[in-house]
Amino acid sequence: MLERTKRKPGLGTYNGTRAEWKEAWRLARVRKARGDGPDETGTNLEWKADLIVNYERQEPRYHSPACNLAARKIIEQILAEVGS
């Protein structure tokens, strides 16, 4: 039986074994380190790994969305006051 890897519920099952998925991640990280963008000519699994590696968040999320929204509103108010 093939071992399938799920990323998140609702996004479907990636069509590959764990070993294929790890290899796709390794290749994607190598391409990113070289400065290459995502390569759409690769397999479906490689393309997904490229997109995830190239566009993942650079820093972890420390605050809840509600906290981020409140901070953004405060920043916008300050900028509005400074700009007037």
N, C-alpha and C positions, 0 to 999 in steps of 0.2 A: 504494500500500500504506500502510495506517495504521500509524503508529509507536506501539507499545504500551509502557507503562512498568511495570516490575515493582518492587515495594517490597522484598520478601524472598522467597526461595524458600519455597514451601509456602503462601503467602498468596494466590496467584493473580495474574492480570493485571488491572489496573484497566481498566475499559471507557472509554477516552478517549485522545485524542491527547495529545502532550506539551503543546501549547498549552492544551488544556482542563484538564489537570492543573495547569499553572502558574496559570491563572485561578482554579481552585478553591482553591489554596493562598493566593493573594492575597486572595480574599474571606474565607477562614477567618481570616487574620491581621488583616484589618480588623475582623471581628466580634469577635475576641478583644480587640483594642485598645479597642473600644467597651465591653467588659465583658459582651458577650453570650455565652451558652454555646453549645454545639453546636446547630445547627438541623436537626432531623430531617426537616423538610419539603422540604429541597433535594434535588437529584439524588443518586444513590448516590455519585458521585464527590465531590460537595461534602460529603456527610455524612462520608465517610472522611477527607477533608482536615480537616474541623472536629474530628473526634475526635483525629487525630494532632497537630494544632496545639495544641489545648487541653490535652492530657494528655501531651505530650512531657516528657522530663526537663528540669529547669531547669538542671542543671549536668552537665558531662560525667562519665562514669565513669572514674576514674583507677586504680582497683584491681580486681584480679580477684575473682570471687565467693568464692574460697577465702580471700583476704585479708580481705574484708568479713565473712565468717563468723567468722574468728578474732578480728577486732576486736569483733564483737558479743558473742562468748562472754566476752571479757575485760571488756567493759563490764558485762555481766550479773553476773559474779563480783564486780566492785567494788561494784555497787549492792546485791548480796546482803549483802556484808560491812558496808556502811555502814548498811543497814537493820536489821541484827541488834543 
